[in-house]
Amino acid sequence: MGMCKLTGRILVAVGIGFFIRDIIIWAGSGPLILSSAGEIWYSVHKESLLLAEAAVARYIPIIGPELWHPVISSILTAPIFLVVLLPGLLIISIIYKLK
């Protein structure tokens, strides 16, 4: 239970950190452009992003290709702060409801 709470708090902190990063970049440039999860993943390790798509399509029977393009690709185009923050908030809310 404590490890889940810690994980949720770390995800929330990282999500807020990504949002602050986007705000700082926005303050220095012009229009507010939120970084997407796929953009961050590509900048960190592009080979694993390309490998993940191929692995999902090949090794998940029946729904692999359909899983990547409507579902996972939608998550990858979402703002990174939401992709990280929302699961963290969900974990924290579930933990507090279980108490």
Secondary structure, DSSP 8 states (H G I E B T S, - for coil): -HHHHHHHHHHHHHHHHHHHHHHHHHHHSSS----BHHHHHHHHHHHHHHHHHHHHHHHSTTTHHHIIIIIIHHHHHSBHHHHHHHHHHHHHHHHHHH-
